[in-house]
Amino acid sequence: MKVDQLLSTLETLPYHERVRHMVEMGKQSLTNETLRQLLTTLSKGEMYQRMLALQACYGSRDGDAVLHALSDPSRTIRQMARRMVAYLCDDDQVQAAFASLLDADLGTLLTLLQKQRRQTPIDTYLEKQSANDPAAWVRRIGFGSAALVKPVIENVLMQGHSWEGQWLAARHPVLTVEALHLLAERATQMDQRLLWIANATLPILSDLVPAQAVEAVKALARHLPISQLDVQGLAQRRPVELADFLLTLQERPPSRGIFAGADCGARRSGLFERKLVLQMGSKT
């Protein structure tokens, strides 16, 4: 089949059928030398022909062709190729893709690899980043596996930005709450940085790991004013445990009405009524 013949055939097909045709051609090219040469010719043609050749990679699973398309003159083809790397390239080819992409495109590839549960190439890339570009490594460490994140999470929390701590809390909630707890236990005095990162992560941790978050708050309250900690989420998720803990403190509860709407059951009687409800006021 000649290129002109293929293009004439495709012109009669709707878009999805054209794509299906090229994918099937890619599959057949694995055992058909004529089709393989045809795809090679298309990959060197004008933009539309190069796009057809790239679509065929879904059938041939030609990772090298996808890598080559990452540097195509056409922005459309480059975008297509970036989306295909996570699906069609092997681990070594993925590392080559990382090396060729602009910084702004790396997050997209990491996200797609994560969706495909391809943790090995992600961790390999991040390990290289830790030595070559520490600032970028900190921004992307949340993509790493638990094994990669655990040894460094305390440093990242205390040195990174708030959004990095929030991302870690969403991606690795157990590791984050454990690290927050350990940091609180090691503190010997009021630490504004610890207060800042606690308030950045507690709302997320309260949703994902509320029981552990309560224990972290108990440790934090040894040196940080409970009135300055964002425990509103815990008041909704773990009202009884939080109320019991607040009763042991000498200072006022963190804010008026923090337990409004929370079902505290029996804790809304006796001492709880006297110590908390009267101090904070009832809000409905």
C-alpha positions as CSV (number, residue, x, y, z in Angstrom):
1,M,0.0,0.0,0.0
2,K,1.2,3.5,-0.9
3,V,0.9,6.6,1.2
4,D,-1.6,8.1,-1.2
5,Q,-3.7,5.0,-1.2
6,L,-3.8,5.0,2.6
7,L,-4.8,8.7,2.8
8,S,-7.6,8.1,0.3
9,T,-8.9,5.3,2.3
10,L,-8.8,7.3,5.5
11,E,-10.6,10.3,3.9
12,T,-13.8,8.2,3.7
13,L,-13.8,7.3,7.4
14,P,-15.0,9.3,10.4
15,Y,-12.4,10.3,13.0
16,H,-12.8,7.4,15.4
17,E,-12.7,4.9,12.5
18,R,-9.5,6.5,11.2
19,V,-7.8,6.1,14.6
20,R,-9.0,2.5,14.8
21,H,-7.6,1.8,11.4
22,M,-4.2,3.3,12.3
23,V,-4.1,1.3,15.6
24,E,-4.8,-1.9,13.7
25,M,-2.2,-1.0,11.1
26,G,0.3,-0.6,14.0
27,K,-0.5,-4.0,15.3
28,Q,-0.1,-5.6,11.9
29,S,3.2,-3.8,11.3
30,L,4.8,-6.0,13.9
31,T,4.7,-8.9,11.5
32,N,4.3,-7.1,8.2
33,E,7.4,-5.4,6.8
34,T,5.5,-3.5,4.1
35,L,3.3,-1.8,6.7
36,R,6.3,-1.1,8.9
37,Q,8.0,0.7,6.0
38,L,4.7,2.6,5.3
39,L,4.6,3.8,8.9
40,T,8.2,4.9,8.7
41,T,7.4,6.9,5.6
42,L,4.4,8.5,7.3
43,S,6.6,9.5,10.3
44,K,8.8,11.5,7.9
45,G,5.9,13.2,6.1
46,E,3.8,16.3,6.7
47,M,2.1,17.0,10.0
48,Y,-1.0,15.0,9.3
49,Q,1.0,12.0,8.2
50,R,3.2,12.1,11.2
51,M,0.1,12.3,13.4
52,L,-1.2,9.1,11.8
53,A,2.1,7.3,12.3
54,L,2.0,8.3,16.0
55,Q,-1.6,7.0,16.4
56,A,-0.3,3.7,15.0
57,C,2.0,3.4,18.0
58,Y,-1.0,2.4,20.1
59,G,-1.0,-0.8,18.1
60,S,2.7,-1.3,17.6
61,R,3.6,-0.1,21.1
62,D,6.7,1.5,19.6
63,G,8.1,3.5,22.5
64,D,11.0,4.8,20.5
65,A,8.7,6.4,18.0
66,V,6.8,8.1,20.8
67,L,10.1,9.4,22.2
68,H,11.0,10.8,18.7
69,A,7.7,12.5,18.5
70,L,8.4,14.4,21.7
71,S,10.7,16.7,19.7
72,D,8.4,17.0,16.7
73,P,8.0,20.5,15.2
74,S,4.3,20.3,15.6
75,R,3.0,21.3,19.1
76,T,-0.1,19.1,18.6
77,I,2.1,16.0,17.9
78,R,4.3,16.8,20.9
79,Q,1.3,17.0,23.1
80,M,0.0,13.7,21.8
81,A,3.4,12.1,22.4
82,R,3.6,13.3,26.0
83,R,0.2,11.7,26.8
84,M,1.4,8.4,25.2
85,V,4.7,8.0,27.1
86,A,3.1,6.6,30.3
87,Y,1.2,4.0,28.3
88,L,3.7,2.9,25.7
89,C,7.3,3.6,26.8
90,D,9.3,1.2,29.0
91,D,11.0,2.3,32.1
92,D,14.2,3.3,30.4
93,Q,12.3,5.2,27.7
94,V,10.4,7.0,30.4
95,Q,13.6,8.3,31.9
96,A,14.7,9.5,28.4
97,A,11.3,11.3,28.1
98,F,11.9,13.0,31.5
99,A,15.3,14.3,30.2
100,S,13.8,15.7,27.1
101,L,10.7,17.4,28.5
102,L,10.4,21.0,29.7
103,D,10.0,21.6,33.4
104,A,6.3,22.7,32.9
105,D,5.5,19.3,31.3
106,L,7.1,17.0,33.9
107,G,4.1,17.2,36.2
108,T,1.8,16.0,33.5
109,L,4.0,12.9,32.8
110,L,4.3,12.2,36.5
111,T,0.5,12.3,36.9
112,L,-0.1,10.0,34.0
113,L,2.5,7.5,35.3
114,Q,0.8,7.6,38.7
115,K,-2.5,6.9,37.1
116,Q,-1.0,3.9,35.4
117,R,0.5,2.8,38.8
118,R,4.0,2.9,37.3
119,Q,5.8,3.8,40.5
120,T,9.2,2.4,39.6
121,P,10.1,5.0,36.9
122,I,8.6,7.7,39.1
123,D,10.9,6.8,42.0
124,T,13.9,6.5,39.7
125,Y,13.3,10.0,38.3
126,L,12.9,11.5,41.8
127,E,16.0,9.8,43.1
128,K,18.0,11.5,40.3
129,Q,16.3,14.8,41.0
130,S,17.3,14.7,44.7
131,A,20.9,15.1,43.6
132,N,20.6,17.1,40.4
133,D,17.8,19.6,41.3
134,P,16.9,19.6,45.0
135,A,14.3,22.4,44.6
136,A,12.4,20.6,41.9
137,W,12.7,17.3,43.9
138,V,10.9,18.9,46.9
139,R,8.1,20.2,44.6
140,R,7.5,16.7,43.2
141,I,8.3,14.4,46.2
142,G,4.6,13.8,46.7
143,F,4.6,11.6,43.6
144,G,7.1,9.3,45.3
145,S,6.3,5.9,46.9
146,A,6.0,5.6,50.6
147,A,9.4,4.0,50.8
148,L,10.9,7.0,49.1
149,V,9.0,9.6,51.0
150,K,9.2,8.2,54.6
151,P,12.9,9.0,55.2
152,V,12.6,12.6,54.1
153,I,9.1,13.7,54.9
154,E,10.0,15.5,58.2
155,N,12.6,17.7,56.4
156,V,10.2,18.4,53.6
157,L,7.4,19.4,55.9
158,M,9.7,21.8,57.9
159,Q,11.5,23.2,54.9
160,G,9.0,23.2,52.1
161,H,6.0,25.4,51.3
162,S,2.6,25.0,52.8
163,W,1.1,23.6,49.5
164,E,3.9,20.9,49.5
165,G,2.8,19.8,53.0
166,Q,-0.8,19.8,51.9
167,W,0.0,17.7,48.9
168,L,1.9,15.2,51.0
169,A,-1.0,15.1,53.4
170,A,-3.3,14.2,50.5
171,R,-1.0,11.8,48.9
172,H,0.6,10.2,52.0
173,P,-1.8,11.0,54.9
174,V,-0.5,8.3,57.2
175,L,3.2,9.2,56.7
176,T,2.3,12.9,57.1
177,V,0.4,12.6,60.3
178,E,3.1,10.3,61.8
179,A,5.8,12.9,60.8
180,L,3.7,15.7,62.3
181,H,3.3,13.7,65.5
182,L,7.1,13.0,65.7
183,L,7.9,16.6,65.1
184,A,5.6,17.7,67.9
185,E,7.1,15.2,70.3
186,R,10.6,16.4,69.6
187,A,9.7,20.1,70.0
188,T,10.9,21.7,73.2
189,Q,9.3,25.1,72.9
190,M,6.8,27.1,70.8
191,D,7.7,26.7,67.1
192,Q,6.0,29.0,64.6
193,R,7.1,26.8,61.7
194,L,5.6,23.7,63.3
195,L,2.4,25.7,64.0
196,W,2.3,26.8,60.4
197,I,2.7,23.4,58.9
198,A,0.3,21.9,61.4
199,N,-2.5,24.3,60.3
200,A,-1.7,23.7,56.6
201,T,-2.1,19.9,57.0
202,L,-4.6,19.3,59.8
203,P,-7.7,20.1,57.7
204,I,-6.7,17.4,55.2
205,L,-5.5,14.9,57.8
206,S,-8.7,15.4,59.8
207,D,-10.7,14.1,56.8
208,L,-8.3,11.2,55.8
209,V,-6.9,10.0,59.1
210,P,-8.9,11.6,61.9
211,A,-8.0,9.2,64.7
212,Q,-4.3,9.7,64.1
213,A,-4.8,13.5,63.7
214,V,-6.3,13.7,67.2
215,E,-3.2,12.1,68.6
216,A,-1.0,14.5,66.7
217,V,-3.0,17.4,68.1
218,K,-2.4,16.1,71.6
219,A,1.3,16.1,71.0
220,L,1.2,19.5,69.3
221,A,-0.6,21.0,72.2
222,R,2.3,20.4,74.5
223,H,4.1,23.5,73.1
224,L,1.6,25.1,70.7
225,P,-1.5,27.0,71.9
226,I,-4.6,24.8,71.1
227,S,-6.4,28.1,70.4
228,Q,-4.1,28.6,67.4
229,L,-4.5,25.1,65.9
230,D,-7.0,24.5,63.2
231,V,-9.0,21.6,64.8
232,Q,-12.4,22.5,63.3
233,G,-12.3,19.5,61.0
234,L,-11.6,17.2,64.0
235,A,-14.5,18.7,65.9
236,Q,-16.7,17.3,63.1
237,R,-14.9,14.0,62.5
238,R,-13.9,13.1,66.1
239,P,-16.0,15.4,68.4
240,V,-15.9,13.0,71.4
241,E,-12.2,12.4,71.4
242,L,-11.4,16.0,70.9
243,A,-13.8,17.2,73.6
244,D,-12.3,14.8,76.1
245,F,-8.8,16.1,75.3
246,L,-9.9,19.8,75.6
247,L,-11.3,19.1,79.0
248,T,-7.8,18.2,80.2
249,L,-6.5,21.6,79.1
250,Q,-6.3,24.7,81.2
251,E,-6.9,27.3,78.4
252,R,-10.1,28.1,76.6
253,P,-11.3,25.9,73.8
254,P,-10.0,27.1,70.4
255,S,-13.0,29.0,69.1
256,R,-16.6,29.7,69.9
257,G,-19.0,27.2,68.5
258,I,-16.3,24.8,67.3
259,F,-18.5,21.8,68.1
260,A,-21.6,23.3,66.6
261,G,-23.3,20.7,64.5
262,A,-21.2,17.8,65.9
263,D,-22.9,14.9,67.6
264,C,-21.0,14.5,70.9
265,G,-23.6,12.2,72.4
266,A,-23.3,11.8,76.2
267,R,-20.4,14.3,76.3
268,R,-22.9,17.1,76.1
269,S,-24.0,16.4,79.6
270,G,-22.4,17.1,83.0
271,L,-18.9,18.4,83.0
272,F,-18.9,18.8,79.2
273,E,-21.9,21.1,79.4
274,R,-20.3,23.2,82.1
275,K,-16.8,23.4,80.7
276,L,-17.4,23.6,77.0
277,V,-20.9,24.6,76.0
278,L,-21.1,27.5,78.5
279,Q,-17.6,28.7,77.6
280,M,-18.1,28.6,73.8
281,G,-21.8,29.3,73.6
282,S,-24.3,27.2,71.7
283,K,-24.6,27.7,68.0
284,T,-27.2,26.1,65.8
